[in-house]
Amino acid sequence: MDDDRRFAITLACPDTTGIVARIAGFLADAGGWIVEAGYHSDPAENWFFTRQVVRADSLPFGVDELRDRFAEVAAGFGPEATWRVTDTGVDKHAVLLVTREPHCLHDLLGRISAGELPVTLDAVIGNHDDLGDLVRAHGVPFHHVPFPGRADPRKEQAKVVAFEKVRQIVDDHAPDAIVLARFMQILPAHLCEEWAGRAINIHHSFLPSFAGARPYHQAHARGVKLIGATCHYATADLDAGPIIEQDVIRVDHGDTVPDMVRRGRDIERLVLARGLRWHLEDRVLVHGNKTVVFR
């Protein structure tokens, strides 16, 4: 078996004594060689989170049997407990949604091509065809799904039809991540629900500040000294989903809106790449509208 192959176990449950000992004992009894272990106890919520990673070749059985055995352990932590067991030997897959902004797409294509992100990119969907040639140059299928303009009298119905086409393409691939790489279209509530925990958005502000449209213009008008970007899971509440990663960069009174946009793009690239990586590596545990990220 590949020495680099790992099984990752994540668990979130009501906090109590003995959780760490129970999991450690279970893995030790099976011969599991732990290479990563992360823990977090939230006293305000009385909730416990952990991520354990073991060498696959240290166990005398495969991932399916590990799931079956760990299910019995997790059951002891109550019916509210949520858990997963994943295998790094199983490829993760993603679909990207884009508009005309190329910077996040450029960055992700480059990282994937260089093997820096543990994912296979199955498709890119754009509501404009501007980025099609770039995508196809990387050997990735590009799907153009036009959306109606603001002046279209049947805009709402046409948007429903367009999103249904997007849904069909995405669901045909059953990806582990649906990345809104500056897609600039608001996902309808039913897609946010269907893709919950998989739809990842990059917003060009340090949320909850300046949610919605034109955040750099809002930031400039407010005279802020820091601008940022936020990678979060998409929910029906616009720009209010569980936050995976954020970062900031300093600006000053002399920066124009185009200056802020240019500086902000650098942060957007980094924040989206980090957030996507942590999602793909099963480092993100969602609890309500918050996350615990074991980096």
C-alpha positions in Angstrom: 0.0 0.0 0.0 1.1 3.6 -0.7 3.0 5.0 2.3 1.5 8.4 1.6 -2.1 7.3 1.6 -4.1 8.5 4.6 -7.5 8.0 6.2 -9.0 11.1 7.8 -11.6 10.9 10.5 -13.6 14.0 11.5 -16.1 14.2 14.3 -18.3 16.9 15.9 -20.4 16.0 18.9 -21.6 17.3 22.3 -18.6 17.7 24.6 -18.0 15.4 27.4 -15.1 13.6 29.1 -13.4 10.7 27.5 -13.9 11.5 23.8 -10.2 11.7 23.0 -9.4 8.6 24.9 -12.1 6.7 23.2 -11.0 7.6 19.7 -7.3 7.1 20.5 -8.0 3.7 22.1 -10.0 2.7 19.1 -7.3 3.6 16.7 -4.5 2.1 18.9 -6.4 -1.2 19.2 -6.6 -1.4 15.4 -2.9 -0.6 15.0 -3.6 2.9 13.5 -0.5 5.1 13.2 -1.8 8.7 13.8 0.1 11.3 11.8 -2.2 14.3 12.5 -4.5 15.0 15.4 -6.5 18.2 16.0 -9.0 19.0 18.8 -11.2 21.9 19.6 -13.7 22.3 22.5 -16.2 25.1 22.2 -17.4 25.9 25.8 -20.1 28.4 24.7 -21.8 25.7 22.5 -20.6 22.7 24.7 -19.4 21.1 21.4 -16.3 19.1 20.6 -14.5 18.8 17.3 -11.7 16.6 16.1 -9.8 15.5 13.0 -7.6 12.5 13.1 -5.4 11.2 10.3 -3.9 7.8 10.2 -1.5 6.0 7.8 -3.7 3.7 5.7 -1.0 1.1 5.6 -1.0 0.8 9.4 -4.5 -0.7 9.5 -5.3 -4.3 8.6 -8.4 -3.3 6.8 -9.6 -0.7 4.3 -11.6 2.5 4.5 -15.0 0.8 4.3 -14.4 -1.3 7.3 -12.9 1.6 9.1 -16.2 3.5 8.5 -18.2 0.6 9.8 -16.1 0.3 12.9 -15.9 4.0 13.6 -19.7 4.2 13.3 -20.0 2.2 16.4 -17.6 4.5 18.2 -19.4 7.7 17.0 -22.8 6.2 18.1 -21.5 6.4 21.7 -21.2 10.2 21.4 -25.0 10.6 21.0 -27.5 11.0 18.1 -26.4 14.6 17.4 -22.8 13.5 16.5 -21.7 14.0 12.9 -18.7 12.3 11.4 -16.9 11.4 8.2 -14.1 9.0 7.2 -12.3 9.9 3.9 -9.5 8.3 1.9 -6.7 10.3 0.3 -6.5 7.5 -2.2 -9.8 8.5 -3.7 -9.6 11.5 -6.0 -11.6 14.6 -5.2 -13.4 16.4 -8.1 -14.5 20.0 -8.6 -16.5 22.1 -11.0 -15.9 25.9 -11.3 -18.5 28.6 -12.0 -17.1 31.8 -13.6 -18.2 35.0 -15.3 -15.7 37.4 -16.9 -13.2 38.0 -14.0 -10.2 35.8 -14.8 -7.9 36.1 -11.8 -9.3 33.4 -9.5 -9.7 31.1 -12.5 -6.1 31.7 -13.7 -4.8 31.0 -10.2 -6.8 27.7 -9.7 -6.0 26.4 -13.1 -2.3 27.0 -12.5 -2.3 25.4 -9.1 -4.3 22.4 -10.3 -1.9 22.0 -13.4 1.1 22.1 -11.0 -0.4 19.5 -8.7 -0.7 22.0 -5.9 -4.3 21.3 -5.2 -5.6 17.7 -4.6 -8.4 17.8 -7.1 -9.4 16.9 -10.6 -11.2 19.7 -12.4 -14.1 18.2 -14.3 -15.6 21.3 -15.9 -15.9 25.0 -15.9 -19.3 26.7 -16.4 -19.4 30.3 -17.5 -22.4 32.6 -18.0 -20.2 34.4 -20.6 -17.9 32.7 -23.0 -14.9 35.1 -22.5 -12.9 32.5 -20.5 -13.6 29.5 -22.7 -10.4 29.5 -24.6 -8.3 29.8 -21.4 -10.1 26.8 -19.9 -9.9 24.7 -22.9 -6.2 25.4 -23.2 -5.8 23.5 -19.9 -7.7 20.6 -21.3 -10.8 21.2 -19.2 -14.3 21.2 -20.7 -16.0 24.6 -20.8 -19.8 25.0 -20.8 -21.3 28.3 -21.8 -24.7 28.9 -20.1 -25.9 32.4 -21.0 -27.9 34.3 -18.4 -30.4 37.0 -19.2 -29.5 40.7 -19.1 -31.1 43.2 -16.8 -33.3 44.6 -19.6 -34.7 41.2 -20.6 -38.5 41.3 -19.9 -38.5 37.6 -19.1 -35.4 37.8 -16.9 -36.6 35.9 -13.9 -37.9 32.9 -15.9 -34.8 32.9 -18.1 -32.6 32.8 -15.0 -34.5 29.8 -13.7 -33.9 28.0 -17.0 -30.2 29.0 -16.9 -29.7 27.8 -13.4 -31.4 24.5 -14.2 -28.8 23.9 -17.0 -26.0 24.8 -14.5 -27.5 22.3 -12.0 -27.6 19.5 -14.6 -24.0 20.0 -15.6 -22.8 20.2 -12.0 -24.8 17.2 -10.9 -23.7 15.1 -13.8 -20.2 15.3 -12.3 -21.3 14.9 -8.6 -18.2 17.0 -7.6 -16.8 17.3 -4.1 -16.6 21.1 -4.5 -18.6 23.6 -6.6 -16.4 26.7 -6.7 -18.0 30.1 -7.4 -14.7 31.7 -8.7 -16.1 35.2 -9.0 -19.3 33.8 -10.6 -21.2 37.0 -9.7 -24.6 35.3 -9.9 -26.6 34.6 -6.7 -27.3 30.9 -6.3 -31.0 30.2 -5.8 -32.0 28.9 -2.4 -32.7 25.4 -3.6 -29.2 25.0 -5.1 -27.7 26.4 -1.9 -29.6 23.6 -0.1 -28.8 20.9 -2.5 -25.1 21.8 -2.6 -24.8 22.7 1.1 -21.2 22.1 2.3 -19.9 21.8 -1.2 -20.7 25.2 -2.8 -17.7 27.5 -2.1 -17.8 31.3 -2.8 -15.1 33.9 -2.8 -16.4 37.4 -1.8 -14.2 40.4 -2.3 -14.5 41.9 1.1 -13.7 41.1 4.7 -17.2 39.9 5.6 -19.5 40.8 7.3 -18.3 44.2 6.2 -19.4 45.4 2.7 -21.6 42.4 1.8 -23.4 42.4 -1.6 -22.4 44.3 -4.8 -19.5 46.6 -5.4 -17.7 46.1 -2.0 -14.5 47.9 -3.1 -16.6 51.0 -4.0 -18.3 50.7 -0.5 -14.9 50.4 1.1 -13.5 53.4 -0.7 -16.5 55.5 0.2 -16.0 54.5 3.9 -12.3 55.3 3.9 -11.2 52.0 5.3 -7.5 51.2 5.9 -7.9 47.5 5.3 -9.6 45.5 2.6 -9.9 41.8 2.4 -11.5 38.7 0.9 -13.6 35.9 2.4 -14.0 32.3 1.3 -17.2 30.9 2.6 -19.9 28.2 1.9 -22.8 29.6 -0.1 -26.1 29.7 1.6 -29.5 31.2 0.9 -28.5 34.2 3.0 -26.4 36.3 0.7 -22.7 36.5 1.7 -23.6 35.1 5.1 -22.6 31.4 4.9 -20.0 29.7 7.2 -16.6 31.3 6.7 -13.7 29.1 5.8 -10.9 31.6 5.3 -10.2 35.3 5.3 -7.3 37.7 4.8 -6.6 41.4 4.5 -4.3 43.9 2.9 -3.6 47.5 3.9 -4.7 50.5 1.8 -4.6 54.2 2.4 -6.3 57.5 1.5 -4.4 57.7 -1.8 -5.8 54.5 -3.2 -8.5 54.8 -5.8 -11.2 52.2 -6.4 -9.1 50.6 -9.2 -6.1 50.4 -6.8 -8.3 48.6 -4.3 -9.6 46.2 -7.0 -6.0 45.4 -8.1 -4.8 44.9 -4.6 -7.9 42.9 -3.6 -7.4 40.5 -6.5 -4.2 39.2 -4.9 -6.0 38.5 -1.6 -8.9 36.9 -3.4 -6.6 34.4 -5.2 -4.9 33.3 -2.0 -8.0 33.1 0.2 -9.9 31.0 -2.4 -7.0 28.6 -2.9 -6.5 28.2 0.8 -10.2 27.7 1.5 -10.6 25.2 -1.3 -7.5 23.2 -0.2 -8.8 22.9 3.4 -12.2 21.8 2.1 -10.7 19.2 -0.2 -8.5 17.9 2.7 -11.5 17.5 5.0 -10.1 20.1 7.4 -13.4 22.1 7.7 -16.1 21.2 10.1 -19.3 23.2 10.0 -21.4 23.8 13.1 -24.4 26.1 12.6 -23.1 29.1 10.8 -19.5 28.7 12.0 -16.6 26.5 11.1 -13.7 24.9 12.8 -10.7 24.6 10.4 -7.9 22.2 11.4 -5.1 23.7 9.3 
